[in-house]
Amino acid sequence: MTSVTLSATPKGNGFQATITFPGGVSISSADTFPTRSEAIAAAALKLLDMPNRLDELDARDQT
């Protein structure tokens, strides 16, 4: 099963969101957010805006 990780790490006065894909590829937000939950929610929304990445995950699971 393929997994994607959404995380938030401290940066400056807030938290930075990161999406980590299989194989170690990750995308971090340029913005910081006041809380961890806001950063993770932003990462989730960013992931939904990348349907090609989601399609690639489905293709991996079917091979």
C-alpha positions in Angstrom: 0.0 0.0 0.0 1.3 3.5 -0.9 1.3 6.1 1.7 1.6 9.9 1.7 2.6 11.8 4.8 1.3 15.3 5.7 3.3 16.9 8.5 4.1 20.3 10.1 7.4 21.4 11.5 8.3 24.5 13.4 9.5 27.4 11.3 9.9 31.0 12.5 6.8 32.0 14.5 4.6 29.1 13.1 4.7 25.8 11.3 5.6 24.8 7.8 3.5 22.1 6.0 5.2 19.2 4.1 3.8 16.5 1.9 6.1 13.5 1.6 5.5 11.0 -1.2 6.8 7.4 -1.6 10.5 7.4 -2.6 11.3 10.4 -0.4 10.0 13.1 -2.7 8.6 16.0 -0.6 7.0 19.3 -1.1 7.1 22.0 1.5 5.0 25.1 1.7 6.6 28.5 1.3 4.2 29.9 3.9 4.1 29.4 7.6 0.9 28.8 9.6 0.1 29.7 13.2 -0.8 26.2 14.2 0.1 22.6 13.3 -3.4 21.8 12.4 -3.6 24.8 9.9 -0.3 23.7 8.3 -1.5 20.1 7.9 -4.9 21.2 6.5 -3.0 23.5 4.0 -0.9 20.5 2.9 -4.0 18.4 2.4 -5.6 21.1 0.3 -2.4 21.5 -1.7 -2.4 17.7 -2.3 -6.0 17.9 -3.7 -4.8 20.6 -6.1 -2.3 18.1 -7.6 -4.5 15.5 -9.3 -1.6 14.2 -11.4 0.3 13.2 -8.2 -2.8 11.4 -7.0 -3.2 9.6 -10.3 0.5 8.5 -10.1 -0.2 7.0 -6.7 -3.2 5.0 -8.1 -1.0 3.8 -11.0 1.7 2.5 -8.7 -0.9 0.5 -6.7 -2.2 -1.2 -9.8 1.2 -2.4 -11.1 
